[in-house]
Amino acid sequence: MTNLLTPEKLAPPGRRRERRAAELEARTRAVAAHLAGVSARPVSRVLQDLRTVRDGLLHDNAVARLEHDGPNVVAHERAPRWYVQLAKAFWNPFILVLAALAVVMYAQWLQAADTEPFDPKIPILGAMVLISGLLRFWQEYRSNSSAAALRALVTTTTAVQRRPGRTQPPATMEIPVADVVRGDVVRLAAGDLVPADLRLLSAKDLMVAQGALTGESLPVAKADTPARDHGGSADPVEADNLVLAGTSVTSGTATGVVVATGADTYFGSMAGSLAGERPETGFDAGVRKVSFLLIRFMLVMVPLVFAINGLTKGDWAEAVTFSVAVAVGLTPEMLPMVVTTNLARGAVAMARRKVVVKHLNAIQNLGAMDVLCTDKTGTLTEDRVVLHRCLDAYGRQDGDGDGSGEVLEYAYLNSHFQTGLRNPMDQAVVARMHEAEEVVVDARFTLVDEVPFDFARRRMSVVLRRNGLDGPADEHLMVTKGAVEEVLALCTHLADGGQRVPLTDALRRQVAGAAEDHNRQGMRVLAVATRTFPEGGDGVYGVADEAELTLRGFLGFLDPPKADAAEALRTLADSGIAVKVVTGDSEAVAARVCAEVGIEAGTVVTGPYLDLLDEPGLAELVRTTTVFAKVNPVQKARIVRALQKAGHTVGFLGDGINDAAALREADVGVSVDTAVDIAKESADIILLEKDLTVLGQGVLQGRRTFGNTIKYIKMTASSNFGNVFSVLAASAFIPFQPMLATQLLVQNLCYDISQLATPWDRMDEEYLRKPRAWDARGIGRFMLVLGPTSSVFDITTFLLMWHVFGADSEAHQALFQSGWFVEGLLTQTLVVHMLRTRRIPFVQSRATWPVLLMTALVMAFGIALPFSPLATALGMQALPLGYFPWLAGTLLAYCLLTQGVKTWYIRRFNTWL
């Protein structure tokens, strides 16, 4: 298929992120084309081009190449050094605003240091900045250390064949993977990770797991054969004679010559997207918008307060002091600490569920996630091969309902008696037999000879002698198992109800169709056939004897879905999260797995089709498509970006090399501790168990964390705005300051202390049912509606103090200020319980004990302060007892009005927190 995707279609000029992705895709395609050329050339030409021989490089040549080419490592993201992490922990808009205010206040105090006492708000602000930054730094540093410890468990050596000198024989040695160079001859065995891109020189029964690159659940056979035609595909993973960096050997042995290392490997070409600055996530964008919203409010309100105070009071120096106090009052200065404490508590809670949080912000992104893109293997499935069906020659279930019958027995004989390394499908056949049946079979047969598997034949045979227990002891039984096409070509008969029936052309087409039907259902299908020989001769059999076979039936293998996958997906759906399957496996396998776990697959879209689409076409496709199959790493990243552009907060769950770019592009990348290094380094969250149930719990924890954060922002910002609005109104009509700058700062500090318990509060169940994202516009609307509500009772308190208690002149301003201080602090603190829930407070929803205790203590402190020894220093005085019935009535009326406004707000805007 002609690829019509161009860099211009993928990334119009001016879109830096998309253009970089287009450049990386072009590089990946160039590497793929080079490897396709290597696959097509004869081995002798490949060795000549690499200036090496089958015995390996001279040791001195290898050292020189390592110095020239550099180490065999891939550019990828590593955790920054501790001092870089420390600096980044403080690079937060809220923290920067607080730091700037602290500097302004300190400079202001320096000008009047001779006459004014040191402002306690300065070290308090400084402490908030330090605690927030250090807490964030410690949590992320510890999480990165945990991830590094997981990486340290990975083996980092490989076996290479090198020559000490030109006349000396080659020797096999273990060297670090980083020291492998082009031209090295590498020896592979079962369990080995492939250290670089290799062209095979020899192979025996080699099966390679390419799932890390392709997402395929079953291993594939590789051999040192000439390149086959794959329909024009230049995908190097499909080349039979190439094994690629990042894959692993599941069975067999091989020798290969290194054709590419480091960034020049197919894996390395994909990893370029993992270096450099990470894309902005939903959390980052939300924090930035909210920060600028609060700054805009400050830029409007502070100059107004300054101008009105200066013009009405004539004391411009005091107006500056009061304006700075208002700026601090408008700023939710505890926000960095509340956010960081929330995130840290979330990280600790998730750690108890075996989840490592590398980046704290990811917890909130997890709560905001409304689309989860996930690979299939190991997430929806168990990541293991099982024998799912045993079928007779016509494709019907063989034997009893559990699939036991002669097809399984013959398959077991083949798998059990072979002397080579068993591949995963052989292991699945053996695992299907009951232990007691194995003992009986072992007693009935003895191995005579075998015809080993080779890549060209794609089958293997064993020859057994019957021991006379259930048949003639003077005959040998050959059992052949392998690819359907190859085995069927050797069959002349088939077994039908105990009869041996000639395999006519019509029957051949029928049985081939039955096998193909199961292939289309996403199963790997193998054929089983037999032949009997009279005992005699030398007992040696070969490929020529694999003829005139009788087809016994078929075996269907698959990677079964996890038992809890369907339930976990229902839970995610109930939580408002759409799950999209993005896999490198085939359409048939992807569709079958989705059907079994309850995902409505619809039309399965493949990677080559994605390449034909421009950005608008892709945006429309990802909106309506649930399953993507045969997609490469670049296409996975494109899908994530397209979903993000549509306004979604996207999570990606993957564990392979082919997932790394998408993990990095996603708002929250989730991987597992068994993932390849590059995936773990690209992820924000690492699951110690690859389980969607654990992920669902993490989503709820993220929403709880976000809810408590947004709760604090909305409550504090609206309350602070209401206070400043009241100050603005009072400053215009009252001949003295309605509240001294020091009193305003102390009131704000007391309220902030009451909010330290917010991270320990609970969220209503209905809040946790759907994704939550930052909404700066909603916060601004909340401030404008709920803020002036408190101002109504501030103004009634002004009138009360002025007319009822006679605080109507500068001589009585201490009484006026004390009365407003107490009323303002109590309404501000009490309203926490009104605003923290959309339900009726104390009746339908009650705060946790830490919140109740902290708010009660602060309210008690506020009432006692005018009567305490601190009152004089703060310019306050004791309030008359007649004030408190008025205060109780004000608080009750305030609660009722706030509940009424809340009810109207929810009906009008259909939202609350």
N, C-alpha and C positions, 0 to 999 in steps of 0.2 A: 504494500500500500504506500503510495507517495505521501510523504509528510508535508503538509501544507502550512505547518506552524512556523512562523518566522519570528525573529526577535522583535520586529516592529509590531506584529500582532500581539505577541505576548506582553510587550512592555513599551507602550508609546513613550516618546521622548519626555523627559521631565519626571518620570516615575522611577526614582532611584532604586527602590526596593525591587520593583518588577524587572528593571533593566539588569540588575545584578543577577536575579534569578535566571533571566534569559541567557546571560553570559555563561553562567554555570551549566545550564542545560547544553549549550553549544559545546562546552568543554567535555561534558560527559559523553556526548555523541561522537566527538572526535576520538576520545579514548576507546569507545566501543568499536568504531570503524577500524582503528589500529589493531585491536585484539582480533577482530574478524579476519583481518589480513594475516595475522600470525597463525590463526587456526587453519587458514586455507593453504598455507605454504608447507612444503615437505619439512620433516624434522631436520634434515641435513642443512637446508637453507636457513632455518631458524637458528640452529647452532652457529652457522657461519656468520649470520648477521650479528649475533651476540658475542662473537669471538670467544667461544667456549667449546668444550667437548663433552661427551657423555660421562667421562670420569670426573668432571667438575673443574673449577678454576684452580689455578695455582694460588697458593695462600697469599703470596705477595701481590698478585693481580687483584685479588679480592680486597685487600687492604687499600690498594690504590683506588679502586672503584668506589669504595665506601667514602674515602676522602673527597673524591670528585663529585659523586652523586648525592652525598649526604645520607643520613640514617633513614632506614625504612620505617618512617613514622608518618602519620597523616595529620595535617593541620586541623586541630579541633579545639573546642573551648576547654580551658582548664580553670579551676577555681583561682581567682586572683589572689595575690599575696595578702597577708592579713592586714597590712596598712592600707591597701587599696580598698579592701572590704570595709575597713573602718571609716574611710573617707566617704564611701558610697552610702554608708548607713546614715550619715548626717546630711546627705544631699537629698533633701526632701522639702517640698515647698512650705509646708507648715513649720517645719523646724527652722527654715531660713527666715520666715516672717518673725518667729519668736526671737531668734537671735538678733535680727535687725532692731526689734523693739527694745530688747535688753540693752543694746549698744546706745540707742537714742536716750533711754532713761538714764544710763550711766553717764553719758555726756551732759545731760541736763543736770544731773546731781552734781557733777564736777564744777559747774558754773556757780552753784550755790552751796558748795561744801562747807563753807565757813559758817553758814547760818542754818542750814538744814541738816537733820540727822540722815544717816544713810538709809536709802529706800530699801526695805526688805524684799520688795518685789523683784529687784534686780537679781539677787542670788537664787530666788525661787524660780524665775524664768530660766536662769542658767542651769539650775538643777534639772528642770523639765527637759531641756535640750539634751543634757548629758545622759540622763537616764533613758530617754527614748532612743537615742542613737546607740548607746552601748548595749541596750537590751536587744535591739535589732541585729547589731553586729554579732553578739554572742550566739544568738540562735542560728543565724545563717552560717557562721563560721563552724559551729558544731555540726550542723547538718552536712556541710561540704566535707568536713572531716570524716563523717560517717560514710558518705558516698565514696570518698577516696579509699577508705578501708575496704569497702566492697570491691573496688577495682583491684586492690592489691592481691586479691585471691586468685587472679587470673594468671595462668601459666604464660611465661614470656620467652620461652626458648623453642628452637626448632632444630631438626636434624638435617645437616647439609653434608655433601660429599665434596671434599677438596683434596688437592694434591700438594704435599709439602714441597716437592720439586719435580722437575720435568721427567726424571728417570725413576721417581718413586711411585709406588702404588697409591691409589686414592684411599683416604681414610674418612670414615663417618664421624662427625663431631656435633655436639650440641652447642649452638651459639644463640645469643639473644636475637629475638626477631628483628630488633632495630639494626642489627649488623648484616642482615641478608642483603645481597646486591644482585643486580642484573647479571645473568650468566651462571649464578649459583645453581647447582643441582641439588634439589631438596627431596628427601625421602619421607614419604607419608605413610602412616598406619592408622588403624581405627582409633578414634578419639582425638586425633591431631587437628588443631586449627591450621588452616592454610595461611602461611605467613605473607604471601605475595601472589601476584598473578602468574600462573604456571602454565606452560605448554607440556602436556604429558609426554614422557618418553617411553614409559611402560606402565602397565596397570594390571592388577589381578583382582577380580571380584570387587572393583572399587565402586562404592556407593557414597555420594556426597550430599550432605544436608545444606541446601542453598536457601533455606527459609529466611535467614538473616538478610539476604539480598532480595529475595523474590516474594517471600511470604508463603511459599508452597509448604504444605505440611508433610509431604512424603519425600524421602531422599530420591535422588536421581542417579542413574548409572553413568559412569564416565569411563573412557577407554582411550588408548593411544591409537586411534583410528583416524583416517582422513576425514576432513570436514564434510558433514552432510548438508544438503540443501534444506534450509528452513524457510523456504518461501520468501526469500529476499530479506529476512530479518537479520539485522546486524547486532542483535542482542547477544553479548558474549556469554551470558549465563546459559544460553541454549546450545552453545558449542560443546560437542561431545568430548573434545580433546583439550578443553581448557578447564582449569579449576582456579577459582578467584579468591583473592584475599577476603577474609571475613567469613568464608564458608568453613565447614568442618567435615571430616571423614567419619562416616558411621560404620563402614566395614570395608575390608579389603586393604590392599597395599598399592603403592604407586611411587614412581619416580618422575619428577618434572623439572624442567629448567625455568628459572625465573625470567620472565619477559618484561616485568614492570614492578617497581617498588614505590612505596610512599605515596606521594600525591599523584603519581603517574598511573596508579592502579585504577581499576574501575571503581572500587570503593573510594579511593582518594579523590577521584573526580567529583564524587557526590559530596564529599565532606567539606568542600570549599565554602559551602553555605553556612558552615558551623563556626567560622571564624569571624571576628569583628563584633560590632555592637548588636545586641539582641533587638528584635522588633518591639515596638511599643505595644504593651498589652492593654486589655480593657481596664485593668486596675490603674495602670500608669495614666491613661487618658482621663479616667474618672477623677483621680486625685488632682491632676493638673487643672481640669475644668472647675472643680470645687474650690481649689486654691484661688484661682483668678476671680471666681464669684465673690469670695470673701474679701479679696483685695479691692475689688471694685466697690463693694459696700463701704469699705474703709475710706477709699479715695473720695467718696461722695459725702459720707457722714462726718468724718473728722474735720474737713475744712469748714463745713457748715457750723459745727459746734464751736470751732475756734472763732469764726467770724461773729457769730451771735454773742458769744461770751465776751469777746473783746469789745464789741460795739455797745453792749448793754451795761457791762461792768466797768469798762475803761481800764482794766488791768490786763494788759496784753501778755505779760509774763505769766500770770496765773492762768490765762486762757491757753497758753502753750502747754503748761503742766496738765491742765484739765483735758486738753485735746489728746495728749499722749495717753492719759488714763483711759479715755474713751476708746482709743485705738486698741489698747490692751483689752478693754472690756468687750470690744467687738470680736476679738480673735479668740477662737476656742483653743486656748493655749495648752489645754491638757490633751488636745487631739492626738499629737504624735505619741504621747504616752499611752492613751487609751487604745489607739490603733495598734501600736506595737504590742501592748499587753494582750489585746484581743487575739492578735495573730500568734503570739507566743503560746497563749493558752490553747489555741486551736492546734498548734504544732505538737504540743505535749499530749493533747487528747488523741491526735491522730497517731502519735508514736506508740500509744498503748494498743492501737489497732494494727501495729506493724507497718506503719507508713512513715517514711523519712521525707520531711519537707525541706528541700534545699533552699528555696526562695520563699520567704514568708508571704510576699504578696500573692503567691500562687494560691493560698488558702481562700482569699476572697475571690480570685478568678474562678476557682472551683465552684464556689457558691453561685457565681453569676453565669456559669456555663449553661447554655441552652442547646448546644449541639456537641455530641461526643462522636468523634471519628475514631474507630477502633479497627485494628487488624483482627483477623479471624482466628489465626492459629494461637492456641494457648489462652485466648481470652474468652471466646465463645466456645472453643473446643478444648480438649484435654491435652493437646500437643503430643499425642502418641498414636501409633498405628494399631488398629484392632481389626480382626477378621469379623466383618459385619454379616456377610451372607455366604452360605455354601449352596450352590445351584447345580442342578443337573444340566445335561447338555442342551436342554430346551430353555434354560433360564428359569426353571421352576425351583422352589425351595426343595432342597435335598433332604431326605430322611425325615426325622421328627421335627416338631415345631421349633426346637432349639437349634436346628441346622445340623445336628449330628447325622452322619450317614457315611456312605462309602467315599464320597468326594472329600470329606474332611479327613477320613482315615488315610486315603492315598496321599493327600497333601501333607499330613503329619509324617508319613513314612519318608517323603521326600525331604522335608525340613529337618526331621530328627536325625536321619542317618547321614546327611551330608557332612563332610569332614572340614569344609571351609568355614570361615566366619559367617555366622547367620546375620542376614540383614534384618531390618525391623519387621518385614512381612513374614519372614521365617519365624521370628520370635513370636509374632502374633498368632501364627498357626499353632505353634507348640503350646502357647498359653491357653488356647481354646480347648485343648484336650484335658480331661480330668486325669488326676494323678494315677488313679487305679487303672484307667484305660491305657495309660502309657506303659505300665508294667506288663500288661497283657500283650501289647503290641511288641514290646521288646523281646518277649519270650517267643513270639511267633516268627520273627524274621532275623536274619543275619545279613550284614552288609557284605556284598561280593565285590562291587566296583562302583565307581561314579564317573560321570562325564561332567566336569566342572562348568560353572557358569562362565560364559564369555560375552563380551559386549555385542559381537556381531550376531551370535545366535540368540541372545536374550532369553536363555532358558538353561536349566540344569537338570540332570537326570541322576538317579541312583538305581543300582541293580541289587536286588535282594534275593536271598534264598529262603524259601518257605521251610520252616522247621517241622512240617508234617502235622501241625496241630489243627489246621483248618483247610488243608489242601494238599495236593501232591507235593512230596518233598523232592521230586526230581525235576523241578522247573525253577527258572529264575524269573523274577518280576522286575521289569523296568518301570519306574515312575518318573514321568517328566512333568515339570512345572515351569511356566514361563509366560512371556507375552502372548496374548491371544492370537495375533496374526501369525507369529512364527510357529506356535504349536499346532494351530489349526491346519497350517499348510502341510504338516507331516502326518495328519490323521487320514485314515482311509475308512474308518468305522466310528460309530458312536454307541455308547451304552444306553439302552432304552428298556427299562423295567427288567433288567437281568439278561436281556438279549443283546447280541452284538449285531448292529444294523449297519449296512453299507452307507457311507456318507456321500449321498448324491449331491449334485450341484445345488439343487433346490434346498436340501437339508443344510448344506454348508452356508448358504445365504441366510437361512432361518436362524441357525445357531450364532452366526456372526452378528446378526441383528440383535439377538437377545443380549449378547455381551455388550454391544454398543449402547443398548438401552440403559444398562446399568452404568456404563461410562458416563452417559449424559446425566445420570442422577448423582454425579460427583464421586463415584467410587473408582479406585484403581482395581482393574479386573485382570486376573491371571487365569490361564487355562491349565487343567490337569488332565494328563493322558497316560495310558499304560500300554505295555506290550509284554508278552510272556515268551520265554526262550526255554527250550529243553536244556537240562543240566548237562554239561560236558564242555569240552574244549579247555582253554587255559584260563577262563574266567575273566578275560580282559575285554572291555567294551569301549567303543568309541562313538564319535559323532555319526558315523555311517549306520550305526545300529538304531539311531533315533529316526525310525521310519516305520510305516505301516502301523501307526499308533491308533489306539482306540480312545476317543474323547470321552472322559468321564464327567466333566462338568467345569464349573468356574468358581473362583473365589473372589469375593468383593471386599476390598479393604477401604477403610476410611479413618479419619481422625474424628472420633465421636464428640458430640456436643457435651459440654459440662452439664451435670445434673441440675445445678442451680442457675444456669445461664438464663433460662426463660423467666424465672422468677425475678432475677436481678434486673433483667431488661424491663419487666413490667414495673418494677420499683422506680427505675429511672424515668420511664414514661409517665408514671404518676407524679413524678417530681418535675415534669415539664421539660424533660431533656430528650431531644430527638437523637437516636443512635443511627449513625451511618457507617456501614462496613466498607473499609478501604483496604483491599488486599491485593497482593501480587499473584495470588492463586487464580485458577481458572474460573470462568463464569459458572460452570456446572457445579463445581465444589462450593463456591460462594453461595449460589442459590439454594443448594441442598441444606447447608448449615443454617442459613437464614430461615428456611421453612421449618426446620426442626426446633429452632429456639423462639419461633413466633414472630419473626420479623417479616413484614410484607415486602418482599424484594422488588416486585414490579419489574421494570425493564432494567437488566444489569448492563451498565455502561463499562466499556473496556478502555484501557489506556490509549491505544492507537486512535480511538475515536475522539478522545479528549484533545489530542494534538491537532485535530482538524478545526477546533473551535477558537474563535477570538474571545476576548474578555467578556463582552456582553453575552455571547452565546454560552460561555461557561457559567456565568452568573445565573442564567435562567436554568441551566441543566442541574446545577448543584441544589437548586431550590426544590426540584421535583424528584431527584434521584436518591435512592436509599443505599444501593449497593454498587460499588465500583470494583472491577476485577482487572487483573493483569496490568496493574498500574505500577509505574516505576517511581523512584524517590522524588524526582522533580515534579511528576504529575500529582503525587500526594501533597506536596507543598502548595501547588497551584490550587488544589481543591480547598485547602485550609484558608488560603488568602481570599479566594472567591467567597467563601462563607463569611469571613470577617467583613469584607466589603459590603455584604448584604445586611450588616448590623448585628451579626451573631457573635456571641462569646464562645469561642471554639476550644474544646479540649481534644487532645489526641493521645490515644493509648497505644503504645507500640514498644517492641523490644529488639527490633532488628536494625541492621545498618541502613536498610532501605526506609526506615522510619525516622532517622535522625533529623533530616531537614524539616519534616513536618512537625516533629516534636518541638523544634526550635521556633518555628513560625507560629505555632498555636499560642493562644492566650495562656493555656496551662498544658504543659507537656507531662505525661505520666508514663513512667516505665517501671520495670521490675528489677529485682536484684540479680536475676538470672540473665538479664539482657546483656548484649554486647556493650563494651565500654563506651563506645561513641553514643549509644542511645541513652545510657545513664547520665553521661555528661551533658547531653542536650536537654534532659528532662528537668522539670521543676519539682516533681514529686516522684519518689521511688516507692513502689509497693513491694513489701517483702513477701507478699503472696499475690499471684496474678489472679485476682478475683474481683469481678464487677460488684459483688456485694460490699466488699471493703471500700471500693470507690464510691458507691452510693452513700455509705456512712460518711465518707469524706466530704461529699457534696453537702450533706445536711450540716456538718460541722462548719463548712465554709459559709453557708447561709446564716448560721447562727452567729458566726464571727462578724460577717458583714452587717447583719441586722443590729447587733449591739454597737457597731461603729457608726452606722448611719443614724441610729437612735440618738447617740451622743451629739452628733453634728447638728441634727435638726432641732433637738431640744435646746442645745446651748446657743446655736446661732440665732434661733428665733427669740430666745429669752434675752440674749445680749442685745439683739436689735431692738427689742421692746424697751429695754432699759435706756439705751441711747436715744430712742425716740422720745421717751419720757424726759430725759435730760434736756433734749432739744426744746421741747415744749415748755419745760419749767424755766430754762435759761432765758426765754423770751419775755417772761412775765414776772418772774420773781427777782427782787433786787439783790439777792445774794445767791451763792452757789447752792443748788438744791442738795448737793452732796459733795463733800470735799473729795479731791483726787485720791487721797489716802483711803478714805472710806469706800470709795468706788472700787479701788484695788483690793481691799480686804474683803468686801462683799463678793467680788468676783473669785477671789482665792477660796473663800469658804464654799462657794457653790462648786468650784472645781474639785475640791477635796471630796465633796459628797458624790462626785461622779467617778471617783476612783474605783468604785464597786461595779460600774457598768459592765466590764467584761465578764462578770460573774452572774449577770442577769440571764433570764430565760427569754426565749422568743415564743410567740403564739404559734400553735401548730399550723394555722392557715398561712402564716408568713413563710413557713419552710416548704410549702408545697410547690412553689414555682421559682424559677431563676430570678435573681436580683442583681441589678447593675447600678452603677453610679448614675445619678440623674441631677446634674447641677441645676437645671431649670426647675425641677421639682423642689429642690432645697431652697432656691430663691423664692418660689411661690409660697412655700411653707413659712419662711421667715416673714414675708409681707402680710400673710393672713394671721398667723398665730402671734407674731411679735406685738402688734398694736393691741391685741386682746389684753395683754398684761398692762399695757399703758393706760387702759380705761381705769383700772383700779389704782394705778400709780397716781393718776390725776385726782381720783376721789380721795386718796390719802393726802394729796397736797391740800385739797379743799378742807379736809378734816383737820389737819394740823393748823391751817391758817385761820379757819373760822371757829372751830370748836375749842381748840387748845391754845389759841392766841399766839401761835408762832408766826407772826406777820411782820417781823422786822429783823434787822441784823443782830439785835441784842438777843433774840430768841432763835437764831438760826440753828444752834446746837440741838434744840428740842425738835425742830422741823426735820433736820437731817437724821436724827436718831430714829424718829418715827418712820421716815421713809426707808431708812436702812433696814429696819426690822421687817417691815411689810414687804419690801422688795426681795430680801433674802428668803423669807418664808414662802412667798408666792413662787419665786423662782425655783426653790427646792421642792415644794409640794407638787408643782406642775410636772415634775419628772414622772410621777405616778400617773398623771393624766395623759401624758403624751407617749409613754413607753409602749402603749398598746392601743389597738383600735377598739378594743372591748371596753366595758364599764370597769374602771379600776376598782380594786379591792373586792369586787363582787364576782366578776367573770374572769379577771386576770390579776394575780397578785405577784409583785416583784419578789425576787429571792431575798433571803434573810440578810445577806451582806448589803443589798441596796436599801432595804428597810432600815437597817441599823445605821448606816452612814447618813442617810437623809434625816433620820430622827435626831442623831447627835448634832448635826450641823444646825438644824432648826432650834434645838435647845441652846446651842452656843450663841446663835443669833439673838435669841430672846434675852439671854443672860448678859451679853456683852455691854449694853448701856449701863448695867448695874455693877460692872466689874471695875477693878483698878485700871484696866486698860482704856476705859471710856475717856478719861481726860486726855490721854496722849492722842487719842483718835478724834478729839473734838466732839465727843458725844456726851449725853447726860441721861440720867435715869428718866424713864417714861412714867407718867401717872398711871395708876391702876385702871382708871376709866378708859384708857387707850385700848386695853386688851379685849373687852367685849366688841368694840368696833373692829379690832383686828380679826377676831373670830368670824364676825359677819362678813368681813371683806374676803377672807379665805374661802368661806362657804360659797359666796356669790361668784368668786373667781372660778372655783371648781365647776359650778353649774354652768357658767358661761362658756368655759373652755370645753366642757363635754358637749354643749350645744353646737359650738363652732366646729368641733371635731366631727360630729354627726353630719353637719351640713357639708363640710369639706370632703368627707368620704363619699357622700352621695353625689357631690358635684364633680369630683375628679377621679372617683373610683380608685383611690389609693390613699395610703397613710404614710407609713414609714418607707 
